[in-house]
Structure formats: structure tokens, C-alpha cells
Amino acid sequence: MTARAASLAPQEQQAAMFGAAPAELSVTLATGYTVRAHTDGCLAEAHRFLYGDQARWFRAEVTVNNLRPEAQARLGEDPAYRAALARRAACEDHDTPCIRASGLEELRTRLEPARLAEVRAAHRAEITAYDQLRDRALHRAAALLAGRPTPHPKGHDPS
């Protein structure tokens, strides 16, 4: 942290790092949740530098990071799964035979991979963008660091 940043109040530090303006980027997920991000602040500037297109990276990252919740939401739409869930809910908390007899875990184990595969197929473009932008960021970061010594974790030069 720079001396200037250290002199800022915690709220000002947070605004400088994460942005202070209204969040301009927004993605509403299939699960119904909306994720927002700022386009100002140090983090946004770093995203633009590393990924090239902050908005494209934001959409891809949020989507890829939420594939499993979307698959789980689809699982909840399955009538057999909902029936097993109801059977499980009727069990006492520690009634292991009842819990096993509900069939919920077996059904989840069988259905979840298929739902995740469906979701991944539906978001192939976002997954491709995520991979491409992440690779770009890796190359940008490596190039940036190539001309600089890597700082020692303790803050001093071990030589």
C-alpha cells in the first residue's frame, strides 16, 4: 500500500480499490441473482489492463463461477428430485435409515453431472471467453513481471 493510500480513511481506501460510482456492470444469473461491479477503482483498472475488456471478463467470470448453482437450480426442477427432497424433509434429523431410503443422495449423484453438462453446453461461449481472457491476463502479467524482480514475501531481498 502506498503512503497516500495509507493516509486514506478505510471507506476511502475501499472506494479507491473497488470503485465509488454506481456499479455499471451487471449480470443477472439463471438462478435469479444479480451480480454488479464497478468500472472505476484500482480493481477495475487492473481488470482492463489484464483482460483487455473488463465488461466481457466480468460477464464471463460471473457466469463461469455460477455454473454449479445454475445446475443445482435445474436439479430442483426435476420432479423425481423434488419428490426425493420431500421424502428427505419428512425424516427426523438423525434418522439415517429414513434419510437413505429417501433416495435423495443417490438421485443427486446420478442427476447432477448431467445437469452440469447441460449448463456448460448452454454457456459454451462464456466458458470460451473466460478461458481466452484468462490466458491473455496470464501472458500480460508474465510480461509485466518479466522485467521486474519478484518481490520476496517478507518484503526483503533474500540475497
C-alpha positions in Angstrom: 0.0 0.0 0.0 1.4 3.4 -0.9 1.8 6.2 1.7 -1.0 8.1 0.0 -3.4 5.1 0.3 -2.4 4.5 3.9 -3.4 8.1 4.7 -7.0 7.5 3.4 -9.8 6.5 5.7 -10.9 2.9 5.4 -14.0 3.9 3.5 -11.9 6.0 1.1 -9.5 3.1 0.7 -12.4 0.8 -0.2 -13.7 3.3 -2.8 -10.2 3.7 -4.3 -9.8 0.0 -4.6 -13.3 -1.2 -5.6 -14.9 1.9 -7.0 -17.2 4.6 -5.7 -19.5 5.3 -8.6 -22.7 3.3 -9.1 -22.0 -0.2 -10.3 -22.1 0.0 -14.1 -21.7 -3.7 -14.9 -24.5 -6.1 -14.1 -25.3 -9.8 -14.9 -28.5 -11.5 -13.8 -27.9 -15.2 -13.4 -30.3 -18.0 -14.3 -30.8 -18.5 -10.5 -32.3 -15.0 -10.3 -29.4 -13.3 -8.5 -27.9 -10.2 -10.0 -24.1 -9.5 -9.7 -22.8 -6.0 -10.1 -19.4 -4.4 -10.5 -17.8 -1.0 -10.7 -15.9 0.3 -13.7 -13.9 2.7 -11.6 -11.2 2.0 -8.9 -8.0 0.1 -8.9 -9.5 -3.3 -9.4 -11.4 -2.3 -12.5 -8.3 -0.7 -13.9 -6.3 -3.9 -13.3 -9.1 -5.9 -15.0 -9.0 -3.7 -18.0 -5.2 -3.9 -18.2 -5.0 -7.7 -17.7 -8.2 -8.8 -19.6 -8.5 -6.1 -22.1 -12.3 -5.9 -21.9 -13.5 -5.5 -18.4 -17.2 -5.9 -19.3 -16.5 -9.1 -21.3 -14.4 -10.5 -18.5 -17.0 -9.7 -15.8 -19.8 -11.4 -17.8 -17.6 -14.5 -18.4 -16.2 -14.7 -14.9 -19.6 -14.3 -13.2 -21.2 -16.9 -15.5 -18.4 -19.5 -15.2 -18.3 -19.1 -11.4 -22.0 -19.8 -11.2 -22.4 -22.8 -13.4 -22.8 -25.2 -10.4 -25.6 -23.1 -8.8 -27.4 -23.0 -12.1 -27.1 -26.8 -12.4 -28.4 -27.2 -8.9 -31.4 -24.9 -9.7 -32.1 -27.1 -12.7 -31.9 -30.2 -10.5 -34.6 -28.7 -8.3 -36.9 -28.5 -11.3 -36.8 -32.3 -11.7 -40.0 -34.0 -10.4 -38.2 -37.1 -9.2 -35.6 -35.0 -7.3 -38.3 -32.8 -5.7 -40.1 -36.0 -4.6 -36.9 -37.4 -3.0 -36.3 -34.0 -1.4 -39.8 -34.1 0.2 -39.2 -37.6 1.4 -35.9 -36.5 3.0 -37.6 -33.4 4.6 -40.0 -35.8 6.3 -37.2 -37.6 8.1 -36.1 -36.9 11.6 -32.7 -35.1 11.6 -30.7 -38.2 12.7 -32.8 -40.9 11.2 -30.2 -42.4 8.9 -32.3 -45.3 7.5 -35.1 -42.8 6.6 -32.6 -40.4 5.0 -31.1 -43.2 3.0 -34.5 -44.5 2.0 -35.4 -41.1 0.6 -33.1 -41.8 -2.3 -32.0 -38.1 -2.4 -28.3 -38.6 -2.4 -28.3 -41.4 -5.0 -30.6 -39.3 -7.2 -28.4 -36.2 -6.8 -25.3 -38.2 -7.6 -26.9 -39.5 -10.7 -28.6 -36.3 -12.0 -26.1 -33.5 -11.0 -23.4 -34.4 -13.6 -26.0 -34.4 -16.4 -27.4 -31.0 -15.3 -23.9 -29.5 -15.0 -23.1 -30.8 -18.5 -26.3 -29.1 -19.8 -25.4 -25.8 -18.2 -21.8 -26.0 -19.5 -23.2 -26.6 -23.0 -25.6 -23.7 -22.7 -22.7 -21.4 -21.7 -20.1 -22.6 -24.0 -19.4 -19.1 -25.4 -18.9 -17.7 -21.9 -16.6 -20.5 -21.0 -14.6 -20.0 -24.1 -14.3 -16.2 -23.4 -13.3 -16.9 -19.9 -10.5 -19.2 -21.0 -9.3 -16.8 -23.7 -9.3 -13.8 -21.4 -7.7 -15.7 -18.5 -4.9 -16.8 -20.9 -4.5 -13.2 -22.1 -4.2 -12.0 -18.5 -1.6 -14.6 -17.7 0.5 -13.5 -20.6 0.1 -9.8 -19.7 1.0 -10.5 -16.1 4.0 -12.6 -17.1 5.2 -9.9 -19.5 4.8 -7.3 -16.8 6.8 -9.3 -14.3 9.4 -10.4 -16.7 11.3 -7.2 -16.4 11.0 -6.9 -12.7 12.4 -9.0 -9.8 9.7 -10.9 -8.0 9.3 -9.3 -4.5 10.2 -11.5 -1.6 7.1 -12.5 0.5 8.8 -11.0 3.7 9.4 -7.7 1.9 13.2 -8.0 1.8 15.7 -9.3 -0.6 17.0 -12.8 0.5 20.4 -12.3 -1.3 
